[in-house]
Structures are given as structure tokens and as C-alpha cells.
Amino acid sequence: MAQKMYVDANDIIKDWGCSRAKAYQIIADLYAKLLKMNPHSIIIQGKCNRKRYLEKRYDKSYLLLASNISKKVVKFENTD
């Protein structure tokens, strides 16, 4: 099956482990930045361009955002 051109809130929830409201906030933030760069961009409400999302997903600022919104607790154990 072909990959969708857009990600939606469910994809973001799966990636980040955040609430639905936060997922839509991330989409809105990405589109605000996209519109600043290119005011003629096509926007589908509640969805985000997959390429743009994947680029920003690994950006340092979004990694900090993920650490603040994640509900999962990860513990690292020293095996030495």
C-alpha cells in the first residue's frame, strides 16, 4: 500500500505518545512555520505534510518538545 502524503493526529500520537489536543497543536505549529516560508502552501486542516513532518520530527527543538509532552516514563538501568 502506498504511503499517505499527509500524517494526521493519530500518526503523531503514535510517534510522540501525546494527547490528541497536543497532536493538533503540533500540526498547527508546523503549518504556521510552513506558511511563513511559503504563504501559497496548500493546507488540509488536521493533517500535516509527511515530508515536512519527518524533517521536523528529528529536529532538536521537536525532540525537546517530545520530552516535555511524553507521558511515557523511560528508565535506563546500568548493567555493569
PECOR-V335123 format. One record per residue. N is the residue number from 0. SS is DSSP state (alpha for helix, beta for strand, coil for the rest). Layout:
# PECOR-V335123
N_SS + N_SS
This chain:
# PECOR-V335123
0_coil + 1_coil + 2_coil + 3_coil + 4_coil + 5_beta + 6_beta + 7_beta + 8_alpha + 9_alpha + 10_alpha + 11_alpha + 12_alpha + 13_alpha + 14_alpha + 15_alpha + 16_coil + 17_coil + 18_coil + 19_alpha + 20_alpha + 21_alpha + 22_alpha + 23_alpha + 24_alpha + 25_alpha + 26_alpha + 27_alpha + 28_alpha + 29_alpha + 30_alpha + 31_alpha + 32_alpha + 33_alpha + 34_alpha + 35_alpha + 36_alpha + 37_coil + 38_coil + 39_coil + 40_coil + 41_coil + 42_coil + 43_coil + 44_coil + 45_coil + 46_beta + 47_beta + 48_beta + 49_alpha + 50_alpha + 51_alpha + 52_alpha + 53_alpha + 54_alpha + 55_alpha + 56_alpha + 57_coil + 58_coil + 59_alpha + 60_alpha + 61_alpha + 62_alpha + 63_alpha + 64_alpha + 65_alpha + 66_alpha + 67_alpha + 68_alpha + 69_coil + 70_coil + 71_coil + 72_coil + 73_coil + 74_coil + 75_coil + 76_coil + 77_coil + 78_coil + 79_coil
